[in-house]
Amino acid sequence: MTNPTGTIAVGVEEEFHIVDAGTRHLVSRSGDLLKRLPEDRFTQELLRSAVEANSRPFATLEELARDLTGLRRTVIAAADELGLGIAAAGSVPLGDMDRMKVSPDPRYEQMLDDYQVLTREQLICGTQVHAEIEDPDLAVLVSHRVGPWLSPLLALSGSSPYWMEQDTGYASYRTLVWRRWPTSGPMSRFDTAADYEQMVKGLVRSGVITDPGMIYFDVRPSAHVPTVELRICDSCPLVDDIVLIAGLFRAVVARELEAVLRDREHEVPLEPVRAATWQAARSGLEGELVDPDAGEPRPAAEVVRSTVDALRPWLEAAGDWDLVSDLAGAALARGSSAERQRRALARAGRMTDVVDLLLAETRSGT
């Protein structure tokens, strides 16, 4: 993911739910869908009820947005031919966990055997953002330092209020499901990439995880490309929200990369990060978030605006300030996906209306 201009390149992995267009229930049809999709851009996920799209790395958010929109257009067209719907959200409300199947891959089958119900309940989808850092030692240090600034990004993505037809009371219930993995949460500080790799090898040796791909930290050094990878966010129905999150994450990474070069010894306490993450998952954009600087509760809109303002120098350096500030204002004005889903259900009390909203928003702009 090199970029000759010096701007940190960004790319996105976007996960989609597959639903039956008639019943709006999750279905295990990824095999049929992937046969119609380009192999270099789409892959299977743990469960057959989801697929993943992979963008190219880009220096500009506008290019990223066009690529993401094109990928959505491709997968939606293929799904239409099969009588399927594509929903980008942390969760969809209609599905039967016991009827879902893991993808036909020895690694996934081993995960089902090892983790049992934890594997079967992964009816969730996320948005992963990659930000380029070629030096592995710096990638490890930055992955730790960005922790306090992730909760506003999670709040912006909150799109999983429903779980098995029940309102969970959370904006991102996906976060609670994901937190059950033994390697989830914020990443501790490691001095070097070698120290980090030693920790990973130790976990594999313990037998608790089977390979480095099962390191599920909120941000981690990627195991296959020279990036730090944001993993905390729900899938987003609207491409605009992904672009907003990607722009903010790039700015946070750029700021913390500069800070690492000044002070490699800085250590972030993990307990406040975990607490702020829980609060963002609970409230989304409609309640309060923990202010990353003061550690105190403030209305979510204020925290998001102050986060954007604090990142202005790095947003401007990447040419992102105008776009990101506009997208942030629009996101706050329309509210979280979780709240839009609740309004959809309140109108007539039908969960199918919630799925229809997610299908429509995922398709919008394509």
C-alpha positions as semicolon CSV with decimal commas, in nm:
position;residue;x (nm);y (nm);z (nm)
1;M;0,000;0,000;0,000
2;T;0,266;0,248;-0,096
3;N;0,174;0,597;-0,207
4;P;0,424;0,825;-0,381
5;T;0,256;1,146;-0,258
6;G;0,342;1,073;0,106
7;T;-0,023;1,062;0,215
8;I;-0,116;0,751;0,412
9;A;-0,310;0,521;0,179
10;V;-0,636;0,372;0,306
11;G;-0,836;0,067;0,205
12;V;-1,149;-0,101;0,335
13;E;-1,276;-0,454;0,387
14;E;-1,654;-0,446;0,399
15;E;-1,869;-0,736;0,517
16;F;-2,226;-0,788;0,394
17;H;-2,517;-0,998;0,520
18;I;-2,702;-1,215;0,268
19;V;-3,080;-1,228;0,312
20;D;-3,362;-1,391;0,121
21;A;-3,533;-1,115;-0,077
22;G;-3,874;-1,262;0,004
23;T;-3,855;-1,353;0,372
24;R;-3,576;-1,104;0,462
25;H;-3,416;-1,375;0,677
26;L;-3,045;-1,450;0,675
27;V;-2,957;-1,738;0,441
28;S;-2,643;-1,947;0,393
29;R;-2,595;-1,867;0,023
30;S;-2,245;-1,720;0,002
31;G;-2,124;-2,010;-0,213
32;D;-2,381;-1,937;-0,484
33;L;-2,310;-1,565;-0,467
34;L;-1,930;-1,591;-0,479
35;K;-1,948;-1,793;-0,801
36;R;-2,079;-1,475;-0,968
37;L;-1,826;-1,235;-0,815
38;P;-1,462;-1,149;-0,898
39;E;-1,234;-1,367;-0,688
40;D;-0,980;-1,089;-0,637
41;R;-1,236;-0,853;-0,482
42;F;-1,477;-1,077;-0,287
43;T;-1,416;-1,356;-0,035
44;Q;-1,607;-1,586;0,197
45;E;-1,655;-1,516;0,564
46;L;-1,674;-1,742;0,869
47;L;-2,045;-1,806;0,813
48;R;-2,210;-1,864;0,477
49;S;-2,460;-1,587;0,548
50;A;-2,200;-1,318;0,470
51;V;-1,945;-1,215;0,208
52;E;-1,659;-0,967;0,219
53;A;-1,561;-0,704;-0,038
54;N;-1,206;-0,570;-0,055
55;S;-1,130;-0,224;-0,186
56;R;-0,803;-0,115;-0,341
57;P;-0,578;0,118;-0,135
58;F;-0,625;0,486;-0,220
59;A;-0,464;0,818;-0,140
60;T;-0,794;1,009;-0,164
61;L;-1,126;0,945;0,005
62;E;-1,310;1,028;-0,317
63;E;-1,137;0,740;-0,495
64;L;-1,213;0,510;-0,203
65;A;-1,581;0,606;-0,214
66;R;-1,602;0,529;-0,586
67;D;-1,443;0,189;-0,539
68;L;-1,669;0,097;-0,247
69;T;-1,975;0,204;-0,445
70;G;-1,864;-0,004;-0,742
71;L;-1,812;-0,310;-0,524
72;R;-2,160;-0,269;-0,378
73;R;-2,306;-0,235;-0,726
74;T;-2,135;-0,559;-0,827
75;V;-2,246;-0,768;-0,530
76;I;-2,602;-0,632;-0,533
77;A;-2,642;-0,709;-0,905
78;A;-2,522;-1,066;-0,849
79;A;-2,755;-1,107;-0,550
80;D;-3,053;-0,975;-0,746
81;E;-3,009;-1,255;-0,998
82;L;-3,035;-1,510;-0,718
83;G;-3,333;-1,360;-0,537
84;L;-3,110;-1,240;-0,256
85;G;-3,062;-0,910;-0,077
86;I;-2,740;-0,748;0,046
87;A;-2,741;-0,563;0,378
88;A;-2,448;-0,369;0,520
89;A;-2,505;-0,353;0,897
90;G;-2,359;-0,487;1,217
91;S;-2,652;-0,728;1,241
92;V;-2,989;-0,794;1,081
93;P;-3,288;-0,878;1,299
94;L;-3,420;-1,187;1,118
95;G;-3,215;-1,504;1,130
96;D;-3,190;-1,846;1,289
97;M;-2,849;-1,912;1,442
98;D;-2,905;-2,289;1,441
99;R;-2,965;-2,292;1,064
100;M;-2,655;-2,098;0,965
101;K;-2,352;-2,291;0,838
102;V;-1,980;-2,220;0,845
103;S;-1,807;-2,171;0,512
104;P;-1,644;-2,482;0,360
105;D;-1,291;-2,419;0,483
106;P;-1,088;-2,641;0,718
107;R;-0,990;-2,338;0,926
108;Y;-1,352;-2,234;0,979
109;E;-1,459;-2,590;1,051
110;Q;-1,187;-2,612;1,315
111;M;-1,310;-2,286;1,468
112;L;-1,660;-2,432;1,494
113;D;-1,522;-2,738;1,668
114;D;-1,307;-2,531;1,904
115;Y;-1,539;-2,243;1,989
116;Q;-1,886;-2,399;1,948
117;V;-2,168;-2,148;2,012
118;L;-1,925;-1,857;1,994
119;T;-1,869;-1,946;1,627
120;R;-2,236;-2,006;1,551
121;E;-2,342;-1,671;1,696
122;Q;-2,114;-1,467;1,466
123;L;-2,409;-1,339;1,262
124;I;-2,239;-1,002;1,255
125;C;-2,062;-0,789;0,997
126;G;-1,794;-0,524;1,036
127;T;-1,611;-0,255;0,845
128;Q;-1,232;-0,284;0,858
129;V;-1,017;0,014;0,757
130;H;-0,649;-0,027;0,671
131;A;-0,410;0,266;0,706
132;E;-0,063;0,232;0,561
133;I;0,239;0,210;0,791
134;E;0,528;0,025;0,632
135;D;0,759;0,011;0,936
136;P;0,637;-0,285;1,151
137;D;0,777;-0,142;1,474
138;L;0,587;0,183;1,421
139;A;0,271;-0,009;1,327
140;V;0,281;-0,191;1,661
141;L;0,328;0,129;1,861
142;V;0,056;0,318;1,672
143;S;-0,193;0,031;1,708
144;H;-0,166;0,071;2,084
145;R;-0,174;0,451;2,094
146;V;-0,491;0,503;1,887
147;G;-0,713;0,322;2,140
148;P;-0,867;0,625;2,317
149;W;-0,986;0,772;1,986
150;L;-1,180;0,473;1,857
151;S;-1,505;0,504;2,052
152;P;-1,639;0,798;1,843
153;L;-1,571;0,592;1,530
154;L;-1,765;0,300;1,676
155;A;-2,053;0,534;1,763
156;L;-2,064;0,663;1,405
157;S;-2,096;0,305;1,278
158;G;-2,353;0,173;1,528
159;S;-2,594;-0,036;1,319
160;S;-2,677;-0,347;1,523
161;P;-2,957;-0,269;1,768
162;Y;-3,147;-0,593;1,703
163;W;-3,048;-0,950;1,778
164;M;-3,277;-1,241;1,694
165;E;-3,580;-1,009;1,663
166;Q;-3,515;-0,845;2,000
167;D;-3,415;-0,485;2,068
168;T;-3,094;-0,518;2,266
169;G;-3,093;-0,158;2,392
170;Y;-2,753;-0,109;2,227
171;A;-2,655;0,084;1,916
172;S;-2,387;-0,177;1,843
173;Y;-2,475;-0,514;1,990
174;R;-2,220;-0,657;1,747
175;T;-1,955;-0,514;1,979
176;L;-2,077;-0,729;2,268
177;V;-2,088;-1,041;2,050
178;W;-1,739;-0,970;1,919
179;R;-1,598;-0,906;2,268
180;R;-1,647;-1,273;2,355
181;W;-1,345;-1,379;2,149
182;P;-1,039;-1,437;2,369
183;T;-0,822;-1,189;2,176
184;S;-1,065;-0,899;2,128
185;G;-1,043;-0,550;2,279
186;P;-0,773;-0,280;2,288
187;M;-0,413;-0,378;2,221
188;S;-0,146;-0,359;2,490
189;R;0,180;-0,176;2,432
190;F;0,471;-0,365;2,276
191;D;0,812;-0,207;2,223
192;T;0,883;-0,371;1,890
193;A;0,722;-0,580;1,620
194;A;0,936;-0,871;1,741
195;D;0,783;-0,842;2,089
196;Y;0,436;-0,835;1,936
197;E;0,507;-1,141;1,720
198;Q;0,640;-1,324;2,025
199;M;0,311;-1,257;2,203
200;V;0,115;-1,388;1,903
201;K;0,328;-1,702;1,885
202;G;0,271;-1,758;2,254
203;L;-0,106;-1,743;2,211
204;V;-0,091;-1,987;1,921
205;R;0,134;-2,216;2,125
206;S;-0,118;-2,205;2,410
207;G;-0,381;-2,358;2,184
208;V;-0,636;-2,087;2,264
209;I;-0,608;-1,957;1,907
210;T;-0,495;-2,154;1,602
211;D;-0,322;-1,888;1,391
212;P;-0,224;-1,517;1,387
213;G;-0,542;-1,432;1,194
214;M;-0,733;-1,485;1,516
215;I;-0,583;-1,178;1,680
216;Y;-0,899;-0,967;1,698
217;F;-0,781;-0,647;1,864
218;D;-0,977;-0,326;1,797
219;V;-0,676;-0,214;1,595
220;R;-0,396;-0,449;1,500
221;P;-0,094;-0,455;1,272
222;S;-0,220;-0,641;0,966
223;A;-0,079;-0,990;0,922
224;H;-0,071;-0,970;0,540
225;V;-0,025;-0,604;0,432
226;P;0,187;-0,317;0,577
227;T;-0,097;-0,143;0,757
228;V;-0,268;-0,091;1,088
229;E;-0,620;-0,228;1,070
230;L;-0,926;-0,078;1,240
231;R;-1,165;-0,361;1,334
232;I;-1,396;-0,205;1,592
233;C;-1,669;-0,068;1,363
234;D;-2,000;-0,218;1,253
235;S;-2,071;-0,249;0,883
236;C;-2,231;0,075;0,766
237;P;-2,542;0,091;0,547
238;L;-2,424;0,416;0,389
239;V;-2,094;0,447;0,203
240;D;-2,065;0,806;0,328
241;D;-2,025;0,679;0,684
242;I;-1,747;0,440;0,581
243;V;-1,565;0,724;0,406
244;L;-1,606;0,943;0,715
245;I;-1,466;0,673;0,944
246;A;-1,179;0,602;0,703
247;G;-1,087;0,970;0,692
248;L;-1,094;1,007;1,068
249;F;-0,897;0,688;1,125
250;R;-0,631;0,796;0,878
251;A;-0,599;1,128;1,060
252;V;-0,572;0,957;1,401
253;V;-0,304;0,724;1,265
254;A;-0,111;1,016;1,113
255;R;-0,125;1,209;1,441
256;E;-0,019;0,914;1,656
257;L;0,256;0,823;1,411
258;E;0,403;1,169;1,461
259;A;0,365;1,130;1,837
260;V;0,542;0,792;1,837
261;L;0,840;0,944;1,664
262;R;0,862;1,195;1,949
263;D;0,786;0,958;2,238
264;R;0,807;0,582;2,195
265;E;0,755;0,519;2,568
266;H;0,395;0,643;2,594
267;E;0,154;0,381;2,730
268;V;-0,226;0,401;2,712
269;P;-0,422;0,258;3,010
270;L;-0,658;-0,003;2,865
271;E;-0,936;0,007;3,126
272;P;-1,068;0,353;3,022
273;V;-1,052;0,246;2,657
274;R;-1,265;-0,061;2,728
275;A;-1,515;0,149;2,924
276;A;-1,541;0,411;2,648
277;T;-1,593;0,137;2,390
278;W;-1,879;-0,011;2,590
279;Q;-2,039;0,332;2,623
280;A;-2,018;0,392;2,247
281;A;-2,171;0,052;2,178
282;R;-2,452;0,128;2,421
283;S;-2,540;0,483;2,316
284;G;-2,423;0,533;1,958
285;L;-2,487;0,890;1,847
286;E;-2,804;0,934;2,050
287;G;-2,663;0,935;2,402
288;E;-2,338;1,030;2,569
289;L;-1,984;0,924;2,483
290;V;-1,673;0,938;2,696
291;D;-1,462;1,235;2,593
292;P;-1,122;1,093;2,483
293;D;-0,932;1,384;2,637
294;A;-1,118;1,452;2,962
295;G;-1,248;1,101;3,032
296;E;-1,589;1,250;3,116
297;P;-1,935;1,196;2,962
298;R;-2,049;1,444;2,699
299;P;-2,324;1,438;2,436
300;A;-2,216;1,222;2,144
301;A;-2,250;1,504;1,892
302;E;-2,012;1,722;2,094
303;V;-1,755;1,443;2,119
304;V;-1,769;1,373;1,746
305;R;-1,738;1,742;1,658
306;S;-1,448;1,794;1,898
307;T;-1,276;1,483;1,761
308;V;-1,305;1,615;1,406
309;D;-1,178;1,957;1,513
310;A;-0,884;1,808;1,703
311;L;-0,781;1,617;1,391
312;R;-0,806;1,917;1,160
313;P;-0,430;1,961;1,098
314;W;-0,395;1,600;0,982
315;L;-0,722;1,608;0,787
316;E;-0,604;1,919;0,607
317;A;-0,264;1,764;0,535
318;A;-0,439;1,473;0,360
319;G;-0,681;1,703;0,177
320;D;-0,974;1,558;0,375
321;W;-1,092;1,846;0,592
322;D;-1,380;1,976;0,380
323;L;-1,517;1,632;0,295
324;V;-1,481;1,484;0,644
325;S;-1,630;1,786;0,822
326;D;-1,926;1,783;0,581
327;L;-1,977;1,407;0,624
328;A;-1,959;1,437;1,002
329;G;-2,224;1,708;1,003
330;A;-2,450;1,496;0,782
331;A;-2,402;1,187;0,999
332;L;-2,493;1,376;1,316
333;A;-2,796;1,532;1,147
334;R;-2,947;1,200;1,038
335;G;-2,849;1,005;1,351
336;S;-2,715;0,654;1,380
337;S;-2,829;0,360;1,173
338;A;-2,946;0,200;1,497
339;E;-3,186;0,487;1,558
340;R;-3,310;0,482;1,198
341;Q;-3,380;0,111;1,234
342;R;-3,577;0,169;1,552
343;R;-3,785;0,435;1,381
344;A;-3,855;0,194;1,095
345;L;-3,983;-0,070;1,337
346;A;-4,191;0,181;1,533
347;R;-4,393;0,280;1,226
348;A;-4,572;-0,054;1,185
349;G;-4,403;-0,300;1,420
350;R;-4,259;-0,516;1,141
351;M;-3,902;-0,643;1,154
352;T;-3,918;-0,688;0,778
353;D;-3,936;-0,308;0,753
354;V;-3,603;-0,286;0,934
355;V;-3,443;-0,524;0,685
356;D;-3,601;-0,334;0,395
357;L;-3,446;-0,012;0,527
358;L;-3,101;-0,175;0,544
359;L;-3,137;-0,319;0,194
360;A;-3,244;0,020;0,056
361;E;-2,966;0,213;0,227
362;T;-2,704;-0,040;0,120
363;R;-2,825;-0,004;-0,240
364;S;-2,849;0,376;-0,228
365;G;-2,596;0,553;-0,443
366;T;-2,506;0,244;-0,645
